[in-house]
Amino acid sequence: MKKIDKGRQFLKNNLALFKCGVCDQPYVKVEDAGLVCPLGHQVDLNKKGSIVFLKHAVNTEYDDAMLVARRRILTAGLFDGIIQAVNQSLPDTPQTILDVGTGEGTPLARLLAQRSNQTPDIAVGFDISKAGIQLATQLDTEAFFAVADLAQLPFNDHVFDTIIEFFSPSAYHEFQRVLKPQGTLVKVVPNAGYLHELREKLYLPDSKNYTYDNQAVVERFMQQYPKATKQVLQYQWAIPQALWVDLLHMTPLHWGARAEMQAAAEQQPLPVVTVDVTLLQV
């Protein structure tokens, strides 16, 4: 089946998820390759089977090279321990899942592959990065991908059982709007030890980027959800030596590093790197 046909079938089966970004009315039909609302506003699928809901172009710093490096690293398993922990935190029953800031889509695809429901989950991953979503559509997964704005989600009220975030910004007012009343929200945030070996390779000790503190992010989440739980997850990941440079380039860590520090780091591969995150759940 062509990707555009697969995307059209997903929209027909899950029309109730989506709302018009112009008039906020729920879409009422799938016509040709597009969603149509009661007032006639239409947004179309592209050939990749995804939709761009953004009304204006957005430039992001996540370029193709960085996203491709991230794809290779995540395919090699860097996030597998995180994905397993997220899976264990979700209900066993089939879920309608929204992946916020899905990037190039690998974490969502691997999460769905771990789920063993007889009735499969329904999953939508979105990101503001068109380049990321274009890569995501290349994955072998039943998830639907879209380009959308976190602050103005193109989804109807209370339609998702689960919202997940892997290192993504949050818009809690929108989460509360689209999540079902008894739904699950899982947010993964990096801790101070996350990839600290890379920080120590790329920055000098007096640099603000040499260390990381997520306390403000955690506190804001707990203010929004005082009954939320926190789970710290730590493990060492053996770095495939052929992917060392990809690991250096897959995160924003390299953006602010001096050229000579980057060049030196590329010539000094490490055997392992630390994964250190907190899972926040409500």
C-alpha atoms as one frame of an Amber mdcrd trajectory, in Angstrom:
protein
   0.000   0.000   0.000   1.305   3.460  -0.887   2.055   5.726   2.048  -0.550
   8.278   1.014  -3.192   5.521   0.868  -2.101   4.246   4.277  -2.372   7.771
   5.651  -5.816   8.227   4.124  -7.006   4.988   5.716  -5.700   6.114   9.122
  -7.599   9.402   8.804 -10.814   7.623   7.868 -10.484   5.230  10.790  -9.569
   7.970  13.268 -11.356  11.051  11.970 -12.622  11.893  15.467  -9.086  12.724
  16.630  -8.593  15.789  14.466  -9.936  19.347  14.431  -9.580  22.240  12.031
  -6.837  24.725  12.844  -8.769  27.582  11.241 -12.205  27.374  12.874 -11.571
  24.771  15.627 -14.419  22.593  14.333 -13.928  18.815  14.236 -13.212  17.522
  10.763 -16.249  15.740   9.351 -14.904  13.815   6.348 -11.888  12.640   4.417
 -12.186  13.841   0.834  -9.640  12.776  -1.770  -6.408  13.085   0.259  -7.530
  15.639   2.801  -9.455  16.378   5.978 -12.468  18.649   5.515 -14.298  20.570
   8.262 -17.961  21.738   8.244 -16.926  25.170   6.923 -14.999  23.677   4.021
 -11.474  24.237   5.292  -9.212  21.448   4.050  -5.735  20.151   4.831  -4.186
  17.512   2.607  -1.942  14.516   3.014   1.401  14.648   1.259   2.903  11.763
  -0.719   4.639  10.521   2.443   1.264   9.976   4.108   1.646  12.768   6.678
   0.005  16.165   7.133   1.460  19.606   7.768  -0.959  21.371  10.113   1.251
  24.434  10.582  -0.133  27.626   9.063   3.316  29.155   8.623   6.858  28.011
   7.993   9.051  27.374  11.037  12.820  27.175  11.061  14.358  24.738  13.540
  17.957  23.960  14.419  17.399  20.236  13.969  18.918  19.775  10.534  18.913
  16.636   8.401  22.412  15.545   9.439  21.561  15.737  13.138  18.288  13.862
  12.669  19.913  11.121  10.588  22.624  10.710  13.237  19.898  10.469  15.862
  18.083   7.822  13.818  21.217   5.665  13.659  21.939   6.015  17.395  18.373
   5.290  18.506  18.122   2.356  16.102  21.295   1.004  17.725  19.493   1.088
  21.083  20.459   4.153  23.138  16.864   4.737  24.284  15.781   1.093  24.547
  15.920   1.107  28.348  13.854   4.310  28.444  11.316   2.922  25.989  10.968
  -0.270  28.025  10.331   1.761  31.187   7.726   3.911  29.413   6.021   0.781
  28.090   5.887  -0.706  31.588   4.269   2.477  32.872   1.393   2.331  30.383
  -1.843   0.353  30.769  -1.896  -3.080  29.151  -5.114  -2.253  27.297  -4.954
  -0.738  23.790  -4.207   2.971  23.955  -4.716   5.974  21.733  -1.250   7.540
  22.066   0.061  11.016  21.277   3.841  11.357  21.052   4.797  14.992  21.619
   7.872  16.200  19.757   8.313  12.845  18.050  11.395  14.030  16.126  12.387
  11.371  13.590   9.945   8.916  15.157  12.157   6.047  16.312  11.174   6.077
  20.027   7.462   5.918  19.181   7.974   3.181  16.583  10.030   1.078  18.993
   7.503   1.615  21.790   4.674   0.382  19.580   6.766  -2.637  18.578   7.146
  -3.555  22.270   3.419  -3.358  22.931   1.786  -6.794  22.690  -1.932  -6.018
  22.617  -4.105  -8.202  20.426  -5.846  -4.970  19.434  -3.076  -2.583  18.394
  -2.631   0.894  19.777  -3.584   3.937  17.744  -0.655   6.343  17.697   0.050
   9.835  16.399   3.477  11.420  16.536   3.932  15.106  15.775   6.788  17.554
  15.650   7.388  21.112  14.497  10.294  19.870  12.370   9.289  18.950   8.813
  12.650  17.230   8.332  12.011  15.048  11.386   8.536  14.050  10.240   9.793
  13.260   6.746  12.259  10.833   8.314   9.551   9.420  10.591   7.380   8.496
   7.622  10.157   6.167   6.422   9.762   3.927   9.475   7.961   0.587   9.352
   5.230   1.460  11.834   1.469   1.911  12.014   1.876   5.334  13.670   0.594
   8.417  11.868   2.936  11.415  11.725   2.203  15.127  11.369   3.881  18.508
  11.498   2.111  20.573  14.152   2.546  23.278  16.769   2.719  22.200  20.416
   0.859  25.336  21.477  -2.060  24.737  19.091  -2.644  21.025  18.743  -4.849
  19.954  15.794  -6.754  17.455  17.945 -10.187  17.402  19.515 -10.807  17.602
  23.249 -10.246  14.493  25.387  -9.414  12.024  22.603  -6.076  10.529  23.777
  -5.649   7.847  26.433  -1.919   8.505  26.719   0.483  11.360  26.032   4.196
  10.613  25.999   7.169  12.971  25.771  10.762  11.973  25.177  12.780  15.096
  26.085  10.175  17.421  24.570   8.885  20.811  25.738   5.403  20.809  27.251
   2.200  22.786  26.806   0.224  21.622  29.816  -2.966  23.515  28.972  -3.102
  21.719  25.625  -2.266  18.357  27.213  -5.164  18.748  29.616  -7.447  19.619
  26.730  -6.662  16.624  24.469  -6.058  13.989  27.187  -9.007  11.937  28.442
 -10.021  12.656  32.061  -8.421   9.455  33.372  -5.619   9.445  30.823  -1.906
   8.849  31.342   0.858  11.408  30.815   4.495  10.272  30.823   7.261  12.840
  30.460  10.919  11.789  30.188  13.463  14.432  31.214  17.262  14.168  31.288
  19.070  14.269  34.632  22.472  15.731  35.431  24.247  12.513  34.463  22.623
  12.164  31.045  25.419  11.878  28.450  27.719  13.674  30.875  30.694  12.082
  29.143  29.861  14.070  26.005  29.562  17.320  27.933  32.962  16.694  29.468
  34.431  16.034  26.011  32.899  19.064  24.328  33.141  21.755  27.021  35.609
  23.077  29.560  34.687  22.860  33.262  33.988  26.613  33.458  31.384  26.425
  30.652  27.678  26.647  31.507  27.165  23.622  29.224  29.558  21.437  31.202
  26.771  20.512  33.642  22.984  20.192  33.422  20.175  20.624  35.942  16.559
  19.692  35.211  15.142  20.734  38.570  13.062  23.596  37.155  11.429  21.277
  34.609  10.577  18.700  37.260   9.230  21.322  39.653   6.965  22.800  37.008
   5.578  19.368  36.190   4.942  18.657  39.864   3.205  22.006  40.252   0.871
  21.070  37.417   0.383  17.513  38.702   1.035  17.337  42.469   0.123  13.633
  42.579   2.576  12.673  39.841   5.164   9.971  40.429   8.895  10.165  39.686
  11.085   7.266  38.573  14.830   7.686  38.090  16.324   5.425  35.418  20.076
   5.039  34.952  22.149   2.683  32.810  25.355   2.516  30.807  25.097   2.092
  27.056  27.914   0.474  25.087  28.701   2.745  22.154  29.145   1.048  18.763
  32.488   2.513  17.758  31.343   3.163  14.193  28.628   5.438  15.629  30.791
   7.539  17.970  30.643  10.653  15.784  26.884  10.184  15.327  26.500  10.143
  19.104  28.378  13.434  19.349  26.168  15.010  16.699  22.728  13.625  17.625
  22.021  16.063  20.470  22.105  19.861  20.782  25.226  19.456  22.939  27.505
  20.019  19.965  25.861  23.288  18.884  27.747  25.490  21.323  31.013  23.554
  21.401  34.134  25.156  19.963  35.364  23.661  16.692  38.628  22.461  18.194
  36.778  20.751  21.069  34.492  18.971  18.601  37.412  17.870  16.432  39.315
  16.541  19.445  36.250  14.712  20.764  35.684  13.001  17.413  39.179  11.511
  17.636  38.709  10.214  21.205  35.834   7.683  21.214  34.534   6.347  24.498
  33.395   2.759  25.178  30.209   3.649  27.081  27.941   6.590  27.806  25.527
   7.224  30.683  21.760   7.357  30.301  20.261   9.147  33.308  16.626  10.255
  33.120  13.537  10.784  35.229  10.124   9.474  34.179   7.371  11.762  35.422
   3.921  10.184  35.296   0.397  11.136  36.128
